[in-house]
Structures are given as C-alpha cells and as structure tokens.
Amino acid sequence: MADNYLERQRELYETKKAAWLKKKKHLPKPKPLLEKPEDEAL
C-alpha cells in the first residue's frame, strides 16, 4: 500500500463530515404534523 493512505482517507472523511455538518445546521427543521380527529365530539 501507498504511504499515508489511511491518513489521507481519514483527512478526506473529516473534511466531508465537516461540510455535511455545516450544511445540516442550516436546514429548516420539519414541523410536526398535528392530526385532527374527524369528529370533535369524541
């Protein structure tokens, strides 16, 4: 195997993970859907 292969792969993983986490923080959170009963007398 090439020298520093695992180190390079780890660096790529860390940079991709950081980019994903940064993108994830800016996504809007989904609002929970409230289910209304069909008959309110129940």
PAGUPA-208383 format. One line per field, with one value per residue: x, y, z of N, C-alpha, C in turn; residue number from 1. Coordinates in nm, 3 decimals, always signed. Example, Ala and Ser with C-alpha at 12.3 -4.5 7.8 and 13.67 -1.06 7.14 Angstrom:
n.X	[+1.319,+1.285]
n.Y	[-0.569,-0.225]
n.Z	[+0.780,+0.708]
ca.X	[+1.230,+1.367]
ca.Y	[-0.450,-0.106]
ca.Z	[+0.780,+0.714]
c.X	[+1.320,+1.290]
c.Y	[-0.330,+0.003]
c.Z	[+0.780,+0.787]
marti	[1,2]
END
This chain:
n.X	[+0.084,+0.026,+0.220,+0.096,-0.171,-0.400,-0.406,-0.458,-0.711,-0.854,-0.837,-0.983,-1.230,-1.285,-1.302,-1.520,-1.717,-1.726,-1.818,-2.069,-2.192,-2.196,-2.366,-2.595,-2.674,-2.794,-3.030,-3.385,-3.591,-3.819,-4.166,-4.380,-4.663,-4.990,-5.248,-5.584,-5.884,-6.154,-6.415,-6.502,-6.647,-6.578]
n.Y	[-0.119,+0.230,+0.488,+0.662,+0.625,+0.562,+0.784,+0.992,+0.914,+0.940,+1.217,+1.310,+1.205,+1.347,+1.613,+1.596,+1.522,+1.746,+1.940,+1.834,+1.846,+2.122,+2.202,+2.069,+2.205,+2.434,+2.362,+2.376,+2.281,+2.013,+2.065,+1.927,+1.735,+1.795,+1.585,+1.606,+1.507,+1.337,+1.360,+1.594,+1.560,+1.331]
n.Z	[+0.000,-0.045,+0.106,+0.388,+0.325,+0.481,+0.647,+0.464,+0.373,+0.609,+0.650,+0.427,+0.491,+0.729,+0.633,+0.456,+0.636,+0.804,+0.623,+0.567,+0.819,+0.858,+0.653,+0.733,+0.963,+0.871,+0.757,+0.740,+1.016,+1.014,+1.062,+1.306,+1.215,+1.304,+1.393,+1.336,+1.494,+1.328,+1.419,+1.644,+1.873,+1.995]
ca.X	[+0.000,+0.097,+0.245,-0.001,-0.302,-0.504,-0.411,-0.527,-0.852,-0.912,-0.850,-1.095,-1.351,-1.309,-1.345,-1.656,-1.805,-1.741,-1.904,-2.204,-2.246,-2.222,-2.486,-2.707,-2.716,-2.871,-3.154,-3.500,-3.641,-3.957,-4.266,-4.464,-4.799,-5.090,-5.361,-5.711,-5.983,-6.261,-6.531,-6.450,-6.727,-6.515]
ca.Y	[+0.000,+0.357,+0.552,+0.760,+0.604,+0.573,+0.923,+1.071,+0.877,+1.000,+1.361,+1.328,+1.177,+1.457,+1.733,+1.572,+1.522,+1.885,+2.008,+1.782,+1.900,+2.265,+2.211,+2.017,+2.305,+2.541,+2.309,+2.402,+2.164,+1.984,+2.090,+1.808,+1.747,+1.766,+1.513,+1.647,+1.400,+1.362,+1.405,+1.659,+1.523,+1.216]
ca.Z	[+0.000,-0.051,+0.235,+0.437,+0.264,+0.582,+0.694,+0.361,+0.375,+0.730,+0.624,+0.335,+0.568,+0.822,+0.559,+0.407,+0.753,+0.848,+0.527,+0.584,+0.943,+0.838,+0.570,+0.811,+1.062,+0.806,+0.701,+0.827,+1.084,+0.974,+1.165,+1.325,+1.165,+1.406,+1.337,+1.395,+1.487,+1.232,+1.494,+1.764,+1.989,+2.061]
c.X	[+0.087,+0.115,+0.135,-0.139,-0.414,-0.518,-0.485,-0.677,-0.923,-0.932,-0.967,-1.227,-1.385,-1.358,-1.488,-1.756,-1.830,-1.833,-2.048,-2.269,-2.279,-2.349,-2.610,-2.761,-2.806,-3.001,-3.269,-3.549,-3.785,-4.052,-4.350,-4.606,-4.896,-5.210,-5.487,-5.809,-6.095,-6.385,-6.482,-6.530,-6.665,-6.413]
c.Y	[+0.125,+0.413,+0.654,+0.743,+0.625,+0.716,+1.011,+1.042,+0.938,+1.150,+1.390,+1.307,+1.294,+1.583,+1.716,+1.577,+1.664,+1.962,+1.963,+1.839,+2.048,+2.284,+2.170,+2.122,+2.410,+2.491,+2.341,+2.272,+2.138,+2.005,+1.964,+1.834,+1.707,+1.700,+1.556,+1.531,+1.438,+1.417,+1.465,+1.624,+1.404,+1.269]
c.Z	[+0.000,+0.089,+0.264,+0.375,+0.366,+0.634,+0.594,+0.360,+0.496,+0.711,+0.531,+0.408,+0.660,+0.749,+0.507,+0.522,+0.800,+0.754,+0.543,+0.710,+0.930,+0.756,+0.650,+0.909,+1.000,+0.744,+0.796,+0.891,+1.040,+1.091,+1.182,+1.279,+1.276,+1.339,+1.411,+1.387,+1.391,+1.302,+1.626,+1.888,+2.062,+2.151]
marti	[1,2,3,4,5,6,7,8,9,10,11,12,13,14,15,16,17,18,19,20,21,22,23,24,25,26,27,28,29,30,31,32,33,34,35,36,37,38,39,40,41,42]
END
